[in-house]
Amino acid sequence: MADFPSLEPQARSYTPGSYAVLRTETLSGKQVSVRRNNAAINHVLRFTFVSGTVDTQNKIFSHYAVHHRFLPFDLPASVLADSDLTFPSGYQWIYARPPQASYEPSKITISVDLQIVAPYAI
């Protein structure tokens, strides 16, 4: 499994996951929530890369073409540098959606949304 390209993003944001909850109404009409598991799911990490060349774009889109949503991968330290974000060891990442690119004169902006997945053995 190849790691995500060693690039330094110009911006990053993290959206914590949520717990799977079953909401139901009791016979008296009150609403009750029951948590279905002990781990939050759907954590999303968004990166924005700004570049003047297509090299960064090619690295990201080539990585996406190989991994898509099916092959988990690790993040290199350069992507999380200076962010104070930590994640459990053994967890890996998949693409939450395809990378998005926007083009301006002499500037290419690429947005990448990644979702954390728990380790599993086959």
C-alpha positions as CSV (number, residue, x, y, z in Angstrom):
1,M,0.0,0.0,0.0
2,A,1.5,3.3,-1.1
3,D,1.2,6.2,1.2
4,F,-0.5,9.4,0.2
5,P,1.9,11.7,-1.7
6,S,4.3,13.6,0.6
7,L,2.9,17.1,0.0
8,E,2.4,20.0,2.4
9,P,-1.2,21.3,2.3
10,Q,-1.9,25.0,2.4
11,A,-5.1,24.4,4.4
12,R,-6.6,21.5,6.3
13,S,-9.8,21.0,8.2
14,Y,-11.0,18.1,10.4
15,T,-14.6,17.1,10.9
16,P,-15.1,14.7,13.8
17,G,-17.2,11.7,13.3
18,S,-20.5,10.9,14.9
19,Y,-21.9,7.9,16.7
20,A,-24.5,5.6,15.1
21,V,-27.7,6.4,17.1
22,L,-31.1,4.8,16.9
23,R,-33.8,7.3,17.8
24,T,-37.2,6.0,18.7
25,E,-40.4,7.1,20.4
26,T,-41.6,5.4,23.6
27,L,-45.3,4.5,24.2
28,S,-45.6,7.6,26.4
29,G,-44.5,9.8,23.4
30,K,-41.0,10.7,24.6
31,Q,-38.1,10.3,22.3
32,V,-35.2,8.0,23.3
33,S,-31.8,7.7,21.7
34,V,-29.7,4.5,21.9
35,R,-26.1,4.5,20.8
36,R,-25.4,1.5,18.6
37,N,-21.6,1.3,19.0
38,N,-18.7,2.7,21.0
39,A,-16.7,4.2,18.2
40,A,-17.5,7.3,16.2
41,I,-17.6,6.9,12.4
42,N,-17.2,9.2,9.3
43,H,-14.3,11.3,10.5
44,V,-13.3,13.5,7.5
45,L,-10.0,15.3,7.0
46,R,-10.0,17.9,4.2
47,F,-6.8,19.1,2.5
48,T,-6.3,22.0,0.1
49,F,-3.2,22.1,-2.0
50,V,-2.3,25.1,-4.1
51,S,0.3,24.8,-6.8
52,G,1.5,26.6,-9.9
53,T,2.3,23.4,-11.7
54,V,0.4,20.2,-12.7
55,D,2.9,18.0,-10.8
56,T,1.0,18.2,-7.5
57,Q,-2.3,17.5,-9.4
58,N,-0.8,14.5,-11.1
59,K,0.5,13.0,-7.9
60,I,-2.9,13.3,-6.2
61,F,-5.0,12.1,-9.1
62,S,-2.6,9.2,-9.8
63,H,-2.8,8.1,-6.1
64,Y,-6.6,8.4,-6.3
65,A,-6.7,6.3,-9.5
66,V,-4.9,3.4,-7.7
67,H,-6.6,3.6,-4.3
68,H,-10.0,5.1,-5.0
69,R,-12.3,4.2,-2.1
70,F,-11.3,0.6,-1.8
71,L,-7.6,0.5,-0.8
72,P,-6.8,2.2,2.5
73,F,-3.5,4.0,2.8
74,D,-1.3,5.8,5.4
75,L,-0.7,9.6,5.6
76,P,2.9,10.8,5.7
77,A,4.1,13.1,8.5
78,S,4.4,16.0,6.0
79,V,0.6,16.2,5.4
80,L,-0.1,16.5,9.2
81,A,2.9,18.7,10.1
82,D,2.1,21.6,12.4
83,S,-1.5,20.5,12.8
84,D,-1.6,19.0,16.3
85,L,-3.9,16.3,14.9
86,T,-3.3,12.7,16.1
87,F,-5.1,9.5,15.2
88,P,-5.1,6.0,16.6
89,S,-2.3,3.8,15.4
90,G,-3.2,1.2,12.8
91,Y,-6.1,3.3,11.4
92,Q,-5.8,4.2,7.7
93,W,-7.5,6.5,5.2
94,I,-9.7,6.2,2.2
95,Y,-11.0,8.9,-0.2
96,A,-14.4,10.2,0.9
97,R,-14.9,11.6,-2.6
98,P,-12.8,12.1,-5.7
99,P,-10.3,15.0,-5.5
100,Q,-11.6,18.3,-6.8
101,A,-9.5,20.7,-8.9
102,S,-10.0,24.3,-9.8
103,Y,-7.9,26.2,-12.3
104,E,-6.9,29.9,-12.3
105,P,-4.1,31.5,-14.3
106,S,-0.8,30.1,-12.9
107,K,-2.6,28.5,-9.9
108,I,-4.2,25.0,-9.5
109,T,-6.2,24.3,-6.3
110,I,-6.9,20.7,-5.3
111,S,-9.3,19.7,-2.5
112,V,-9.0,16.2,-1.1
113,D,-11.5,14.7,1.4
114,L,-10.3,11.6,3.3
115,Q,-12.2,9.4,5.7
116,I,-10.5,7.4,8.5
117,V,-11.2,3.6,8.6
118,A,-10.5,1.1,11.4
119,P,-7.9,-1.6,10.9
120,Y,-9.2,-4.9,9.8
121,A,-7.7,-8.3,8.9
122,I,-8.8,-10.4,5.9
